[in-house]
């Protein structure tokens, strides 16, 4: 059983997204620990990239701050080795196909296995092109997480059937960021997913309040929150982990 599927075994899963190195790796470590000890069931670690096409201004800003601070993929690998001594919840990397390509896919995914990264999310990787990464992921026991967007339509069942770990359901068109309302017909997307697979699904993009967490976790197996956590890191800097912990606690309680 994949460690990621396990994260959904104790009820609704709360998934926290944190960009590595914003404002620095030491703060990232404390923020991850705070999220995990306050109920986060799975952590998405963002590897910064200079052109993060799926991200809104908040996470773009975090990418820039991290890159300007000198964070590299190798530094993040070392950081995860250190982090794994204290954090046992499943962790996945979220980054862009180019980051994996330029590092060398075999080497990058092999490293993930070595350091205890359980999955990989590549928002810019089209379903039709996932094979070249997927085979290496399967070999290394790393789940390549599939995304399903409102535009996936007739491909939803096909994507769901082949999914591993969990399915990332993108709540709305456009980029990441907090939203006051989400109008996508998620019920019919989730219904199709459930007919096609028993792989759990979580909703992300735009969820920021406990009310939204309660509403969307009732539909899916979990929710993913990124921008709202990044805003706390941007606002409080090195003091942010305490606030991240409180925030995660309130979201998890609402679910």
Backbone torsions as a table, in degrees:
resi	resn	phi	psi	omega
1	UNK	NA	134.3	-178.6
2	UNK	-70.0	141.5	179.9
3	UNK	-58.9	-29.9	-178.3
4	UNK	-68.9	-45.7	177.1
5	UNK	-57.9	-36.3	177.6
6	UNK	-56.4	-33.5	-178.0
7	UNK	-62.5	-19.7	-178.3
8	UNK	-98.8	1.5	-172.4
9	UNK	-78.5	-18.5	-177.3
10	UNK	-100.3	29.7	-176.8
11	UNK	107.3	-160.7	-176.3
12	UNK	-68.4	133.5	-175.7
13	UNK	-94.1	136.4	171.8
14	UNK	-104.0	123.4	-177.2
15	UNK	-113.0	121.9	-178.3
16	UNK	-104.8	134.8	176.5
17	UNK	-106.1	131.3	179.0
18	UNK	-137.4	130.8	177.8
19	UNK	-80.1	126.1	-179.3
20	UNK	-66.2	127.0	173.6
21	UNK	92.6	8.0	176.6
22	UNK	-112.7	110.8	1.3
23	UNK	-81.3	-20.4	175.7
24	UNK	-159.0	167.6	-173.3
25	UNK	-68.1	-30.4	178.6
26	UNK	-62.9	-43.1	178.3
27	UNK	-68.4	-38.8	177.0
28	UNK	-56.6	-45.1	-178.7
29	UNK	-59.7	-47.0	-179.1
30	UNK	-65.9	-36.0	179.7
31	UNK	-67.7	-40.9	178.5
32	UNK	-64.0	-44.6	178.9
33	UNK	-61.5	-41.4	-179.9
34	UNK	-64.8	-41.8	179.6
35	UNK	-64.0	-46.6	-177.2
36	UNK	-64.6	-40.6	-176.5
37	UNK	-77.3	-11.3	177.9
38	UNK	-106.0	15.8	170.4
39	UNK	112.6	-0.4	175.9
40	UNK	-65.0	129.4	-176.2
41	UNK	-90.8	-19.5	-178.0
42	UNK	-154.4	142.7	179.7
43	UNK	-118.3	129.5	170.9
44	UNK	-97.5	122.2	177.4
45	UNK	-102.0	119.4	179.3
46	UNK	-83.1	126.4	171.2
47	UNK	-91.4	116.3	-174.0
48	UNK	-60.9	144.3	-179.9
49	UNK	-138.6	145.5	-173.4
50	UNK	-70.7	-18.2	-178.5
51	UNK	-135.1	69.2	-174.0
52	UNK	-79.7	88.6	-169.5
53	UNK	-63.9	-26.3	-176.8
54	UNK	-86.3	-6.6	-170.5
55	UNK	-96.5	145.2	171.8
56	UNK	-81.9	-177.5	-174.3
57	UNK	-58.1	-33.0	-176.3
58	UNK	-65.1	-51.5	-177.5
59	UNK	-75.9	-29.6	172.8
60	UNK	-58.2	-43.8	179.3
61	UNK	-60.6	-41.7	179.3
62	UNK	-63.9	-40.8	177.4
63	UNK	-58.5	-47.1	-178.5
64	UNK	-63.6	-45.0	-179.2
65	UNK	-61.8	-40.8	-179.0
66	UNK	-66.2	-45.1	-179.4
67	UNK	-64.8	-41.0	178.2
68	UNK	-64.7	-25.7	177.8
69	UNK	-82.4	1.5	174.5
70	UNK	87.7	19.7	179.8
71	UNK	-74.8	134.2	177.2
72	UNK	-125.6	166.2	178.8
73	UNK	-59.3	-42.3	179.6
74	UNK	-62.7	-40.6	177.9
75	UNK	-62.6	-36.6	179.8
76	UNK	-68.7	-39.0	176.3
77	UNK	-58.5	-47.4	179.8
78	UNK	-62.2	-39.4	-179.9
79	UNK	-61.6	-41.0	-179.2
80	UNK	-67.7	-37.0	176.7
81	UNK	-55.9	-45.0	179.6
82	UNK	-66.5	-44.9	-177.6
83	UNK	-62.3	-38.6	-177.4
84	UNK	-63.6	-18.5	177.2
85	UNK	-68.0	-23.3	-174.5
86	UNK	-120.1	-15.7	-175.6
87	UNK	-121.5	123.0	-176.1
88	UNK	-106.1	-11.7	-179.1
89	UNK	-63.7	154.3	178.1
90	UNK	-57.7	143.4	178.1
91	UNK	-132.3	142.3	176.7
92	UNK	-128.4	152.7	172.1
93	UNK	-91.5	137.3	169.0
94	UNK	-117.8	121.4	178.9
95	UNK	-156.4	-162.9	-176.1
96	UNK	-113.7	151.1	-174.9
97	UNK	-51.6	-36.7	-178.0
98	UNK	-60.5	-36.7	179.9
99	UNK	-62.7	-42.4	-178.5
100	UNK	-71.9	-43.5	177.3
101	UNK	-54.8	-52.7	-171.4
102	UNK	-69.5	-24.8	177.3
103	UNK	-80.0	-27.2	-172.0
104	UNK	102.5	112.6	-171.7
105	UNK	-59.3	-44.7	-179.8
106	UNK	-57.2	-46.8	-175.5
107	UNK	-69.6	-44.0	-177.8
108	UNK	-61.5	-49.5	-175.3
109	UNK	-72.6	-34.0	174.1
110	UNK	-61.0	-41.3	177.0
111	UNK	-61.5	-41.5	178.7
112	UNK	-55.2	-46.5	-179.6
113	UNK	-61.2	-46.6	-177.3
114	UNK	-58.7	-41.5	-171.5
115	UNK	-93.7	-2.6	176.3
116	UNK	91.1	30.6	171.9
117	UNK	-93.0	127.5	-169.5
118	UNK	-92.2	-15.6	-177.2
119	UNK	-161.3	172.9	-175.4
120	UNK	-140.9	130.3	176.3
121	UNK	-117.9	122.6	179.6
122	UNK	-123.8	91.9	-172.1
123	UNK	-62.7	-20.5	-178.0
124	UNK	-98.1	9.6	-179.4
125	UNK	-92.0	111.7	179.5
126	UNK	-65.4	146.4	-180.0
127	UNK	-51.4	-40.9	-176.0
128	UNK	-66.4	-18.7	-176.8
129	UNK	-109.2	11.9	-171.8
130	UNK	-76.9	-17.3	-174.2
131	UNK	-54.0	-44.0	-174.0
132	UNK	-62.0	-29.8	176.3
133	UNK	-87.6	-38.0	-171.9
134	UNK	-60.7	-42.8	-179.0
135	UNK	-59.9	-40.7	179.7
136	UNK	-68.4	-38.1	179.0
137	UNK	-63.0	-46.3	-179.6
138	UNK	-58.9	-44.7	-179.1
139	UNK	-60.3	-33.8	-176.6
140	UNK	-98.5	5.1	179.8
141	UNK	60.8	37.5	176.2
142	UNK	-112.9	125.1	-178.9
143	UNK	-75.5	126.0	172.1
144	UNK	-89.8	110.7	-172.6
145	UNK	-79.8	129.4	179.1
146	UNK	-90.0	144.5	174.4
147	UNK	-106.7	139.6	174.1
148	UNK	-122.4	122.9	-178.1
149	UNK	-109.0	165.1	178.1
150	UNK	-56.6	-22.5	-179.1
151	UNK	-86.9	-3.6	-176.6
152	UNK	-68.7	-26.8	176.3
153	UNK	34.3	-107.5	-172.6
154	UNK	-71.5	-2.4	179.2
155	UNK	-98.9	-3.3	-173.6
156	UNK	-55.8	-50.7	-177.1
157	UNK	-62.8	-39.1	-178.5
158	UNK	-63.7	-45.9	179.6
159	UNK	-63.9	-44.7	-176.9
160	UNK	-62.3	-41.5	-177.9
161	UNK	-58.5	-34.8	-175.5
162	UNK	-96.2	1.6	-172.6
163	UNK	-71.3	150.3	173.3
164	UNK	-132.4	156.7	-179.2
165	UNK	78.7	-95.1	170.7
166	UNK	-145.9	165.6	178.7
167	UNK	-104.7	128.9	-179.3
168	UNK	-92.3	108.1	179.6
169	UNK	-93.6	117.5	-178.4
170	UNK	-81.0	118.7	-169.5
171	UNK	-69.7	-28.2	-174.6
172	UNK	-153.5	163.6	179.3
173	UNK	-71.6	160.4	177.6
174	UNK	98.0	-154.0	-171.7
175	UNK	-105.8	174.1	177.6
176	UNK	-66.1	161.0	178.9
177	UNK	148.9	161.8	179.0
178	UNK	-78.1	144.9	-179.9
179	UNK	-131.2	146.5	178.8
180	UNK	-76.9	-32.2	176.8
181	UNK	-146.1	149.3	179.9
182	UNK	-121.3	120.8	-170.0
183	UNK	-107.9	-4.2	179.8
184	UNK	-56.9	146.4	175.4
185	UNK	-80.2	78.6	-175.5
186	UNK	-71.1	-28.0	-177.1
187	UNK	-58.6	-44.6	-177.0
188	UNK	-72.5	-31.4	176.5
189	UNK	-64.8	-47.3	-177.6
190	UNK	-65.1	-37.3	178.4
191	UNK	-59.9	-44.4	178.3
192	UNK	-62.9	-42.3	179.7
193	UNK	-61.2	-46.5	-177.3
194	UNK	-63.1	-32.7	178.4
195	UNK	-69.7	-26.0	-171.4
196	UNK	-97.0	-21.1	-172.3
197	UNK	-159.2	159.5	171.6
198	UNK	-103.4	9.6	174.7
199	UNK	-66.8	130.6	-177.6
200	UNK	-64.8	154.3	178.1
201	UNK	-125.9	144.8	179.1
202	UNK	-128.9	146.0	-178.2
203	UNK	-100.2	132.0	177.9
204	UNK	-134.3	176.8	-177.2
205	UNK	81.0	103.6	169.5
206	UNK	96.2	-0.1	-179.5
207	UNK	-91.6	125.7	-177.3
208	UNK	-140.5	-20.1	-175.2
209	UNK	-109.7	156.2	176.4
210	UNK	-57.0	-35.4	178.8
211	UNK	-61.6	-45.0	178.9
212	UNK	-65.5	-39.6	-179.8
213	UNK	-60.3	-42.8	180.0
214	UNK	-65.0	-44.8	-176.6
215	UNK	-63.5	-47.7	-173.7
216	UNK	-81.4	-27.0	176.8
217	UNK	-72.9	-19.9	175.0
218	UNK	-70.4	-28.8	-179.8
219	UNK	-84.3	-43.1	-172.3
220	UNK	-112.6	-172.7	-179.8
221	UNK	-89.2	-8.1	-179.9
222	UNK	-176.9	171.3	175.9
223	UNK	-128.6	153.1	-179.4
224	UNK	-117.7	129.9	179.4
225	UNK	-127.6	126.7	179.6
226	UNK	-123.3	-65.3	-171.4
227	UNK	-56.0	-39.4	-178.3
228	UNK	-63.8	-35.1	178.4
229	UNK	-73.3	-40.9	179.7
230	UNK	-62.7	-36.3	178.3
231	UNK	-60.8	-37.9	178.2
232	UNK	-65.6	-40.8	179.0
233	UNK	-65.7	-37.7	179.7
234	UNK	-68.0	-39.7	-175.6
235	UNK	-74.4	-44.3	-171.3
236	UNK	-104.6	-8.2	177.9
237	UNK	55.4	-128.6	-176.3
238	UNK	-63.8	-20.1	179.1
239	UNK	-85.1	-5.1	-170.2
240	UNK	-63.8	-34.5	-173.6
241	UNK	-51.8	-39.7	178.2
242	UNK	-57.6	-45.0	-178.4
243	UNK	-70.6	-35.0	177.2
244	UNK	-62.6	-43.9	178.9
245	UNK	-59.8	-45.8	-180.0
246	UNK	-63.3	-41.3	-179.2
247	UNK	-63.8	-48.1	-179.3
248	UNK	-60.7	-40.4	179.6
249	UNK	-60.1	-42.9	-178.5
250	UNK	-69.0	-36.2	179.5
251	UNK	-69.0	-45.2	-177.9
252	UNK	-64.0	-39.9	179.8
253	UNK	-62.5	-37.2	-178.9
254	UNK	-67.9	-26.4	-177.3
255	UNK	-82.3	NA	NA
